[in-house]
Amino acid sequence: MVRNPKALPIILMTLLALIWGSSFILMKRGLDVYTPPQVAAIRMVISFLCLFPFAIRHVGKVPRDRWKYIVAAGICGNGIPAFLFTEAESGLSSSIVGVLNSLTPVFTLIVGFLFFKMRTTTLKVVGIFLGFAGAVCMIVYNAKGGFESNYYFGFYIIVACIFYAFSANIIKTFLGGINSIHQAGFALFALGPPSAIYLLTTDFTTRISSSHAAVISFYYVILLGLFGTAISLILFNMLLKISTTIFASSVTYFIPAVAVLWGILDGEKLGVPHLIGMLTILLGVYFINKKKAPELS
């Protein structure tokens, strides 16, 4: 029990930053043995199995008109991004992917403004442009300052962040009255079973039985599904309900530090262009989260 309610959003954001910041290195370890779609599918199945027992007993408590939003939030916030991020990590380092994930608040603002009647400001618009400029810098340059041949993998992350933005706005706008644990579990109803069926159509069983390394990689993906999806989804839904959409999505402001630290420990290298891009993105996110500025309708 948190005695100071005002501290709860900060506590939730800190936990989410640590969990999600560590997700990228867990994906990387899973990709040591399994294909990108397999890692994403395993993640969905594990998270579904973790939350299913807590949610199934409360299916009848969800109003019928809310189910479409729950399914949409699950697909946009978990299903599609899970596959896009693993695909991106097959061509980019985990630390760069973790930093580019910081674009989520940028797209949350854009999607909120275009589709959910969210107001914006001149300073926030500047933040959007800075975010895009930083992303371009990180995507098109490698650690040595040359042209990044795998730049196109960065677009997977951009698309994933757009889906994250839709999910965050859907949850905030339509699902505020639904229990966070139930909502997270229900959202995965549409993702877990199809992911399990997909795994059975691949060589997953052959890979997992091939070596001890395959079992270790599988354990890493289990951690990814348990913490990176199931537990973090509950925490994020809680954060959305007690704060603003922009504040909740700005958890990605802190994720890069965790992702970069794990990347450095794993031998990854960041060049000057990457550092400049990261700082530019974070500056843009800072502007987006500034409150006092003239509003644009």
Long-range contacts (C-beta under 8 A, 24 or more apart in sequence): 8-242, 9-239, 9-242, 9-243, 9-247, 12-235, 12-236, 12-238, 12-239, 13-239, 13-248, 13-250, 13-251, 13-254, 14-254, 15-235, 16-232, 16-235, 16-236, 16-239, 16-251, 17-251, 17-254, 17-255, 17-257, 17-258, 18-258, 19-227, 19-228, 19-231, 19-232, 19-235, 20-101, 20-228, 20-232, 20-251, 20-252, 20-255, 20-258, 21-98, 21-254, 21-255, 21-256, 21-257, 21-258, 21-259, 21-261, 21-262, 22-227, 22-228, 22-258, 22-259, 22-262, 23-224, 23-227, 23-228, 23-232, 24-85, 24-89, 24-94, 24-95, 24-97, 24-98, 24-101, 24-259, 24-262, 24-263, 25-94, 25-259, 25-262, 25-263, 25-266, 26-220, 26-221, 26-223, 26-224, 26-228, 27-85, 27-86, 27-89, 27-94, 27-97, 27-221, 27-224, 28-89, 28-94, 28-266, 29-216, 29-217, 29-220, 29-221, 30-86, 30-217, 30-218, 30-220, 30-221, 30-224, 31-86, 31-89, 31-90, 31-217, 32-213, 32-217, 33-207, 33-210, 33-211, 33-213, 33-214, 33-217, 33-218, 34-204, 34-207, 34-214, 34-217, 34-218, 34-221, 35-202, 36-83, 36-86, 36-87, 36-89, 36-90, 37-83, 37-86, 37-87, 37-198, 37-202, 38-199, 38-202, 38-204, 38-207, 39-86, 39-221, 39-224, 40-82, 40-83, 40-85, 40-86, 40-195, 41-83, 41-195, 41-196, 41-198, 41-199, 41-204, 42-195, 42-199, 42-204, 42-218, 42-221, 42-222, 42-225, 43-82, 43-221, 43-224, 43-225, 43-228, 43-229, 44-78, 44-79, 44-82, 44-188, 44-191, 44-192, 44-195, 44-225, 44-229, 45-192, 45-195, 45-196, 45-199, 45-225, 46-221, 46-222, 46-224, 46-225, 46-226, 46-229, 46-230, 47-78, 47-188, 47-192, 47-225, 47-226, 47-229, 47-230, 47-233, 48-188, 48-189, 48-191, 48-192, 48-193, 48-195, 48-196, 49-192, 50-225, 50-226, 50-230, 50-231, 51-181, 51-184, 51-185, 51-188, 51-230, 51-233, 51-234, 52-185, 52-188, 52-189, 52-192, 54-181, 54-182, 54-185, 55-181, 55-182, 55-184, 55-185, 55-186, 55-189, 56-185, 58-179, 58-182, 59-186, 61-182, 62-178, 62-182, 62-186, 66-174, 66-175, 66-178, 67-186, 69-170, 69-174, 69-175, 70-175, 70-178, 70-183, 70-186, 70-187, 71-187, 71-189, 71-190, 72-166, 72-167, 72-170, 73-167, 73-170, 73-171, 73-175, 73-183, 73-187, 74-167, 74-186, 74-187, 74-188, 74-189, 74-190, 74-191, 75-163, 75-190, 75-191, 76-163, 76-164, 76-166, 76-167, 76-170, 77-163, 77-164, 77-166, 77-167, 77-168, 77-171, 77-187, 77-233, 78-167, 78-187, 78-188, 78-191, 78-229, 78-233, 79-190, 79-191, 80-160, 80-163, 81-160, 81-161, 81-163, 81-164, 82-229, 84-156, 84-157, 84-159, 84-160, 84-163, 85-156, 85-157, 85-160, 87-153, 87-156, 88-153, 88-154, 88-156, 88-157, 88-160, 90-153, 91-150, 91-152, 91-153, 92-150, 92-153, 92-154, 93-263, 93-268, 93-269, 94-259, 94-262, 94-263, 94-266, 94-268, 95-256, 95-259, 95-260, 95-262, 95-263, 95-264, 95-268, 95-270, 96-138, 96-263, 96-270, 96-274, 97-157, 97-259, 98-255, 98-256, 98-258, 98-259, 98-260, 98-262, 98-263, 99-138, 99-256, 99-259, 99-260, 99-274, 99-277, 99-278, 99-281, 100-135, 100-138, 100-139, 100-154, 100-157, 100-158, 100-161, 100-281, 101-157, 101-160, 101-161, 101-252, 101-255, 101-256, 101-259, 102-131, 102-252, 102-253, 102-255, 102-256, 102-278, 102-281, 102-282, 102-285, 103-131, 103-135, 103-157, 103-158, 103-161, 103-252, 103-281, 104-161, 104-164, 104-165, 104-168, 104-249, 104-252, 105-131, 105-246, 105-249, 105-250, 105-252, 105-253, 105-285, 105-288, 105-289, 106-131, 106-132, 106-161, 106-284, 106-285, 106-288, 107-161, 107-162, 107-164, 107-165, 108-164, 108-165, 108-168, 108-169, 108-245, 108-246, 108-249, 109-165, 109-246, 109-288, 110-165, 111-162, 111-165, 111-166, 111-169, 112-165, 112-169, 112-245, 112-246, 115-166, 115-169, 116-169, 116-173, 118-169, 118-245, 119-295, 119-296, 119-297, 120-295, 120-296, 121-290, 121-293, 121-294, 121-295, 121-296, 122-293, 122-294, 122-296, 123-287, 123-290, 123-293, 124-287, 124-288, 124-290, 124-293, 125-296, 126-284, 126-287, 127-283, 127-284, 127-285, 127-286, 127-287, 127-288, 127-290, 128-284, 128-288, 129-284, 130-280, 130-281, 130-283, 130-284, 130-287, 131-280, 131-281, 131-284, 131-285, 131-288, 132-284, 133-277, 133-280, 133-284, 134-276, 134-277, 134-278, 134-279, 134-280, 134-281, 134-282, 134-283, 134-284, 135-277, 135-281, 136-277, 137-273, 137-274, 137-276, 137-277, 137-280, 138-273, 138-274, 138-277, 138-278, 138-281, 141-271, 141-273, 141-274, 141-277, 142-271, 142-273, 143-269, 143-270, 143-271, 143-274, 144-271, 145-271, 145-272, 145-273, 164-249, 165-249, 168-240, 168-245, 168-248, 168-249, 169-245, 171-237, 171-240, 172-240, 172-241, 172-244, 172-245, 172-248, 175-237, 176-241, 180-234, 180-235, 180-237, 180-238, 180-241, 181-234, 183-237, 184-230, 184-233, 184-234, 184-237, 187-233, 188-229, 188-230, 188-233, 246-288, 246-289, 247-289, 250-285, 250-288, 250-289, 252-285, 253-282, 253-285, 253-286, 253-289, 256-281, 256-282
